[in-house]
Amino acid sequence: MDRLFKLKEHGTTVRTEIMAGITTFMTMAYILAVNPNILSAFGSGATGMDWTAVFLATAIAAGVITIMMGLFVNFPVALAPGMGLNAYFATVILASGGSFTYQMALTAVFISGLIFVLLTVTRVRQTLLVAVPDSLKHAITVGIGLFITIIGLKNSGLLTVSVETISDVPKGKYTDLLSFETIFHMGSMHNVNVQLCLLGLLFITVFMVLKVRGAILFGILLTTVAGLFMSNPDGTPVVNLASLGSEQTSWVPDLSKLAFAHFDFAGILNAGIITVILTFTFVELFDTFGTLVGTANRTGIMKNKEEGNKKVGKAMMVDAIGVSGGALVGTSTVTAYIESSAGIAEGGRTGLTAVTTGVCFLLALFLAPVVALIPGPATAAALIVVGVLMMQSVREIDFQDLVYGIPAFFTVAMMPFTYNIANGISFGIVSYVVLAAVANMKEKGKYKVHPLMWVLAVLIVLRYIFITE
């Protein structure tokens, strides 16, 4: 172990590393319940994806790629299907009305992974990270957080959306266009799903305030227990223990259910796939960079910049391989998890921490029947709380300087209000390029606009002109 992971050199022990790995697993194990629920449209199968297949893919992708990170990079960072992009993955399918299938979405993820490999090998990835202002990077995180929150609110019933007639619209040419208005309402407190979600929010937030490791996971589990004592309007229990013996899930993983390499390359001729691929690539680019650099700083390896940059570069390659690897087994974009910092805080300094976390994910393959019991409102509560965590990045945005503040606001606002991550990123990039260029006429080059930002802005404008989807 010492020779493989250089434990003494990093001032750690086998016991410390294993405990750190278990801690990381506990803090991010909620993804085992949340990801299958999101990608299968909360068990309804509306996306065409099977809950069990996604669960297996989530555990396998997280386990294998995290172990790779530990063995090949010797870095205490865990990876799993990322929050935000899994929601985007599902909404793209659902919003298409059947024209965009999950096979096409998996193809888009696979291609974005190949793009990542190319960008990493050619070191263009690092150049792109320099091109985009920090304010937009943080705004993307905040916007995705609000996007996830709305999904959690809607799926729990806490937020309802209705289309109401506007009675005072005058008759005329545009009456049909103006006679309806979409209204947001708070859900009924008599709805059992709303009640259970509120309990979940209470449990999770209390655990978080008390700084309990694995607060989200424990909150989900406790909410599930509460569901045992609650009934649906038809009298059936919200959490039915009888389903443990159902044919849907098995204690022995049925790997034949995996959506292994279910790609639709012919479908990528659809114009909308270009936007999807770019969104997966762009969001993952900044999400991974922030996580890897942040965790690298926590471990102390960035004190030696040459060694730190080399290790982060290797970690980026594993991450890039993981994106395509996750698509191969049937799940959305795999990315590095900031929850890895929990294990680092427990003393994890080497790849043994990551290997331990990865083994835990593989062992979780045998827990599918238990995870299947977790009700939608419990995971919806987790989504809302994840939004809280992602909102913390807003403090890094300089709203006093409107050249940064306005594009950041557009980025944050457009994601949840247009229900599209790509729209937020697009508005942020274009508005920054325009405002910075205008401001530089007076400020004499105060604001840097990297050439790649101009390229991105032009591509985005052309996209909205020629692609109407």
C-alpha positions in Angstrom: 0.0 0.0 0.0 2.8 2.4 0.9 4.6 1.8 -2.3 1.5 2.1 -4.5 0.0 5.2 -2.9 3.1 6.7 -1.2 1.4 6.9 2.1 4.4 7.9 4.2 5.4 10.6 1.7 1.9 12.1 2.1 1.9 11.8 5.9 -1.0 9.4 6.1 -1.9 5.8 7.0 -4.0 3.0 5.6 -6.7 3.5 8.4 -6.9 7.2 7.8 -7.3 6.8 4.0 -10.0 4.1 4.3 -12.0 6.1 6.8 -11.6 9.2 4.6 -12.9 7.1 1.6 -16.0 5.9 3.6 -16.7 9.5 4.6 -16.6 10.7 1.0 -18.9 7.9 0.0 -21.4 8.8 2.8 -21.5 12.4 1.7 -22.2 11.6 -2.0 -24.1 8.3 -1.8 -27.4 10.2 -2.2 -26.6 10.2 -6.0 -27.5 6.5 -6.0 -31.1 7.4 -5.3 -31.3 10.8 -6.9 -29.8 10.0 -10.3 -32.1 7.1 -11.2 -35.1 9.1 -10.1 -34.1 12.1 -12.3 -33.1 10.1 -15.4 -36.2 7.9 -15.3 -38.4 11.0 -14.7 -38.9 9.9 -11.0 -39.7 6.3 -11.8 -42.3 7.0 -14.4 -40.0 5.9 -17.2 -41.2 9.0 -19.2 -37.7 9.5 -20.6 -37.6 5.8 -21.7 -34.9 4.9 -19.2 -35.4 2.1 -16.7 -34.9 3.0 -13.0 -32.9 -0.1 -12.2 -30.7 0.3 -15.3 -29.8 3.8 -14.3 -29.1 2.8 -10.7 -26.7 0.1 -11.9 -25.0 2.5 -14.3 -24.7 5.1 -11.6 -23.0 2.7 -9.2 -20.7 1.1 -11.8 -19.7 4.4 -13.4 -19.0 6.0 -10.0 -17.2 3.0 -8.7 -14.9 2.2 -11.7 -14.0 5.8 -12.6 -13.3 6.7 -8.9 -11.0 3.7 -8.6 -9.3 4.8 -11.8 -8.7 8.2 -10.2 -7.1 6.6 -7.2 -4.9 4.1 -9.0 -3.7 6.2 -11.9 -3.6 9.6 -10.4 -3.2 8.9 -6.7 -5.7 11.7 -6.0 -8.4 11.5 -3.3 -11.2 12.7 -5.5 -14.4 10.7 -6.2 -16.5 10.9 -9.4 -20.2 10.2 -10.2 -22.9 11.4 -12.5 -23.2 15.1 -11.8 -26.1 17.0 -10.5 -27.4 19.6 -12.9 -26.4 17.9 -16.1 -28.5 14.8 -15.1 -31.5 17.2 -14.8 -30.6 18.8 -18.1 -30.3 15.3 -19.7 -33.8 14.4 -18.6 -35.5 17.8 -19.5 -34.0 17.7 -23.0 -35.7 14.4 -23.6 -39.0 15.3 -21.9 -39.3 18.7 -23.6 -38.7 17.2 -27.1 -42.0 15.4 -27.1 -40.4 12.2 -28.2 -38.2 13.6 -31.0 -35.1 13.5 -28.8 -34.5 10.0 -27.3 -32.4 8.9 -24.3 -30.2 7.1 -26.8 -29.5 10.4 -28.5 -28.8 12.0 -25.2 -26.3 9.3 -24.2 -24.7 9.8 -27.6 -24.3 13.5 -26.9 -22.7 12.7 -23.5 -20.3 10.2 -25.2 -19.2 12.7 -27.8 -18.7 15.4 -25.2 -16.4 12.9 -23.4 -14.4 12.4 -26.6 -14.2 16.2 -26.9 -12.9 16.4 -23.4 -10.2 13.8 -24.1 -9.1 15.8 -27.2 -9.1 19.1 -25.3 -7.1 17.6 -22.4 -4.5 16.0 -24.7 -4.0 19.2 -26.6 -4.1 21.4 -23.4 -6.8 23.5 -25.0 -8.9 22.8 -21.9 -6.7 24.9 -19.8 -6.8 27.8 -22.3 -10.6 27.7 -22.3 -10.6 28.0 -18.6 -8.6 31.1 -18.8 -10.9 32.6 -21.4 -14.1 32.8 -19.4 -14.2 35.3 -16.6 -14.5 34.0 -13.0 -17.8 35.8 -12.5 -19.4 33.8 -15.3 -17.9 30.5 -14.0 -19.5 31.2 -10.6 -22.7 32.4 -12.2 -23.0 29.1 -14.1 -22.8 27.2 -10.7 -25.5 29.4 -9.2 -27.8 29.1 -12.2 -27.6 25.4 -12.2 -28.3 25.4 -8.5 -31.6 27.3 -9.1 -32.4 25.0 -12.1 -32.0 22.0 -9.8 -34.1 23.7 -7.1 -37.0 24.3 -9.5 -36.9 20.6 -10.5 -37.0 19.6 -6.9 -39.9 21.9 -6.1 -41.9 20.8 -9.1 -41.4 17.1 -8.5 -42.3 17.3 -4.8 -45.5 19.3 -5.5 -44.3 22.3 -3.5 -44.4 24.3 -6.7 -47.2 23.9 -9.2 -47.5 25.4 -12.6 -50.9 26.3 -14.1 -52.1 27.9 -17.3 -54.9 30.4 -16.6 -57.1 32.5 -19.0 -56.6 36.2 -18.9 -60.1 37.6 -19.0 -59.4 41.2 -20.0 -57.5 40.5 -23.2 -59.2 42.4 -26.1 -60.3 40.4 -29.0 -58.1 40.8 -32.0 -55.4 39.2 -34.1 -53.2 38.2 -31.1 -56.0 37.0 -28.8 -54.9 33.4 -28.9 -51.3 34.3 -28.1 -52.2 36.5 -25.1 -55.2 34.9 -23.6 -53.2 32.4 -21.5 -50.7 33.0 -18.7 -48.5 30.5 -16.9 -48.7 31.0 -13.2 -46.5 29.6 -10.4 -48.3 28.5 -7.2 -47.3 26.9 -4.0 -48.6 23.4 -3.7 -51.2 22.2 -1.3 -50.0 21.4 2.2 -52.6 18.6 2.3 -50.7 16.8 -0.5 -48.8 13.9 1.1 -45.9 14.4 -1.3 -45.5 18.0 -0.2 -45.7 16.9 3.5 -43.0 14.3 3.0 -40.8 16.7 1.1 -41.1 19.3 3.9 -40.1 16.6 6.4 -37.1 15.8 4.1 -36.1 19.4 4.0 -36.3 19.6 7.8 -34.2 16.5 8.4 -31.5 17.3 5.8 -31.1 21.0 6.8 -31.0 20.2 10.6 -28.3 17.5 9.9 -26.4 20.0 7.8 -26.6 22.7 10.5 -25.3 20.2 13.0 -22.5 19.4 10.6 -23.4 15.7 10.4 -21.3 13.8 7.8 -23.6 12.5 5.1 -26.4 14.9 6.0 -28.2 14.6 2.7 -28.0 10.8 2.7 -29.2 10.4 6.3 -32.0 12.9 5.6 -33.2 10.9 2.6 -33.1 7.7 4.6 -35.0 9.2 7.5 -37.6 10.7 5.2 -38.1 7.2 3.7 -38.7 5.8 7.2 -41.3 8.6 7.7 -43.0 7.5 4.5 -43.6 4.1 6.0 -46.2 5.7 8.2 -47.9 7.9 5.6 -50.5 6.9 3.0 -51.5 8.0 -0.4 -55.0 9.2 -1.1 -56.0 5.7 -2.3 -54.9 4.3 1.1 -51.7 2.7 -0.1 -48.5 3.4 1.9 -46.1 5.9 0.4 -43.2 3.5 1.0 -44.4 0.0 0.5 -42.1 -2.7 2.0 -43.8 -5.3 -0.1 -42.0 -4.0 -3.1 -38.8 -5.5 -1.8 -39.9 -8.8 -3.3 -40.9 -7.3 -6.6 -39.4 -8.2 -10.0 -38.3 -4.6 -10.7 -35.2 -4.9 -8.5 -33.0 -7.7 -7.3 -30.5 -8.1 -4.6 -28.2 -9.6 -7.3 -27.4 -7.0 -9.9 -28.9 -7.9 -13.3 -26.3 -6.3 -15.6 -28.4 -7.3 -18.7 -30.6 -4.3 -17.9 -27.8 -1.8 -18.5 -28.3 0.5 -21.4 -24.8 -0.5 -22.5 -23.6 1.5 -25.6 -27.2 2.4 -26.5 -26.1 5.1 -28.9 -27.9 6.7 -31.8 -25.3 8.3 -34.0 -27.8 8.6 -36.9 -29.9 10.8 -34.6 -27.1 13.3 -34.1 -28.0 14.7 -37.5 -30.8 16.4 -35.6 -29.8 20.1 -35.3 -30.6 20.2 -31.6 -27.9 17.7 -30.7 -25.2 20.3 -31.4 -26.5 22.6 -28.6 -26.9 19.6 -26.2 -23.3 18.5 -26.8 -21.9 22.0 -26.4 -23.9 22.4 -23.2 -22.7 19.1 -21.7 -19.1 20.0 -22.7 -19.2 23.6 -21.5 -20.8 23.1 -18.1 -18.7 20.0 -17.3 -15.6 22.0 -18.3 -16.0 24.5 -15.5 -17.6 22.2 -13.0 -14.7 19.8 -13.1 -12.0 22.5 -13.1 -13.4 24.1 -10.0 -13.7 20.8 -8.1 -10.2 19.5 -9.1 -8.4 22.8 -8.3 -10.4 23.3 -5.1 -9.7 19.8 -3.8 -6.1 20.0 -4.9 -5.6 23.1 -2.8 -7.2 21.3 0.2 -4.7 18.4 -0.1 -1.8 20.8 -0.3 -0.4 19.5 -3.5 -0.8 22.9 -5.2 2.0 24.3 -2.9 4.3 22.8 -5.5 2.7 24.3 -8.7 4.6 22.0 -11.1 3.6 18.8 -9.3 0.1 20.1 -8.6 -0.6 21.1 -12.2 0.7 17.8 -13.4 -1.6 15.8 -11.1 -4.6 18.0 -11.9 -3.8 17.4 -15.6 -3.9 13.6 -15.1 -7.1 13.9 -13.1 -8.7 15.8 -16.0 -7.8 13.0 -18.3 -9.5 10.4 -16.0 -12.5 12.7 -15.7 -12.7 13.0 -19.5 -12.6 9.2 -19.9 -15.2 9.0 -17.2 -17.7 11.1 -19.2 -17.7 8.7 -22.2 -17.4 5.7 -19.9 -20.5 6.7 -18.0 -22.4 7.1 -21.3 -21.3 3.6 -22.3 -23.0 2.0 -19.3 -26.1 4.3 -19.6 -25.8 7.4 -17.4 -25.4 11.1 -17.8 -22.2 13.0 -17.4 -19.7 11.7 -14.8 -17.8 14.5 -13.0 -15.6 15.1 -10.0 -17.5 15.7 -6.8 -16.9 18.6 -4.4 -18.1 16.2 -1.7 -14.6 14.7 -1.9 -13.5 17.5 0.3 -15.3 15.8 3.2 -12.9 12.9 2.9 -9.9 15.2 2.5 -11.0 17.0 5.7 -10.9 13.6 7.4 -7.2 13.2 6.4 -7.5 11.6 2.9 -4.4 12.6 0.9 -3.9 9.7 -1.6 -5.6 7.6 -4.2 -6.4 5.0 -1.5 -9.2 7.3 -0.3 -10.6 7.3 -3.9 -10.2 3.5 -4.2 -12.1 3.0 -1.0 -15.0 5.3 -2.1 -15.1 3.5 -5.5 -15.3 0.0 -3.8 -18.2 1.3 -1.7 -20.1 2.3 -4.8 -19.5 -1.1 -6.4 -20.8 -2.8 -3.2 -23.9 -0.6 -3.4 -24.8 -2.6 -6.6 -26.4 -5.1 -4.2 -28.6 -2.6 -2.5 -30.9 -1.7 -5.4 -34.1 -3.0 -3.7 -33.5 -0.7 -0.7 -32.7 2.3 -2.8 -35.8 1.6 -4.9 -38.0 2.2 -1.7 -36.9 5.8 -1.5 -39.9 8.0 -2.5 -39.7 10.8 -5.0 -40.3 13.6 -2.4 -37.3 12.5 -0.4 -34.9 12.9 -3.4 -36.8 16.1 -4.4 -35.8 17.5 -1.0 -32.2 16.6 -1.7 -32.3 18.5 -5.0 -33.6 21.6 -3.3 -30.8 21.5 -0.7 -28.2 20.9 -3.4 -29.4 24.1 -4.9 -28.7 25.8 -1.5 -25.1 24.5 -1.7 -24.5 25.7 -5.2 -26.0 29.1 -4.4 -23.0 29.8 -2.2 -20.9 30.7 -5.3 -22.9 33.9 -5.7 -20.7 35.6 -3.1 -17.8 35.3 -5.6 -19.6 37.4 -8.2 -18.8 41.1 -8.3 -22.2 42.7 -8.9 -20.8 46.2 -8.1 -19.0 46.1 -11.5 -21.9 45.8 -13.9 -19.7 44.6 -16.8 -19.4 41.4 -14.7 -22.6 41.7 -12.8 -25.1 42.0 -15.6 -23.8 39.0 -17.6 -23.7 37.0 -14.3 -27.3 37.9 -13.6 -28.4 36.9 -17.1 -26.6 33.6 -16.6 -28.3 33.0 -13.3 -31.7 34.1 -14.3 -32.1 32.6 -17.7 -31.3 29.0 -16.6 -34.3 28.5 -14.2 -36.7 30.9 -15.9 -36.3 29.5 -19.4 -35.7 26.0 -17.9 -32.6 25.6 -20.0 -28.9 25.6 -18.8 -27.6 26.4 -22.3 -29.7 29.6 -22.5 -28.1 30.9 -19.3 -24.6 30.2 -20.5 -25.3 31.7 -23.9 -26.8 35.0 -22.6 -23.9 35.3 -20.1 -21.1 34.9 -22.7 -22.7 37.2 -25.4 -23.6 39.9 -22.9 -20.1 39.9 -21.4 -18.4 40.2 -24.7 -20.6 43.1 -25.8 -20.5 45.0 -22.5 -16.7 44.5 -22.1 -16.1 45.7 -25.6 -18.2 48.8 -25.0 -16.7 49.5 -21.7 -13.2 49.2 -23.1 -13.9 52.1 -25.4 -13.9 54.3 -22.4 -11.8 52.3 -19.9 -9.0 51.7 -22.4 -8.7 47.9 -22.2 -9.7 47.5 -18.5 -11.7 44.4 -19.3 -10.0 41.4 -20.9 -11.9 39.6 -23.7 -10.1 36.5 -24.7 -10.2 35.7 -28.5 -12.0 32.5 -27.7 -14.8 34.4 -26.0 -15.4 36.3 -29.3 -15.5 32.9 -31.1 -18.0 31.5 -28.6 -20.2 34.6 -28.8 -20.3 34.5 -32.6 -21.2 30.8 -32.6 -23.9 31.4 -30.0 -25.5 34.2 -32.0 -25.4 32.1 -35.2 -27.0 29.2 -33.2 -30.0 31.4 -32.2 -30.3 32.8 -35.7 -30.2 29.5 -37.6 -31.3 26.9 -35.1 -34.8 27.5 -33.7 -35.2 24.5 -31.4 
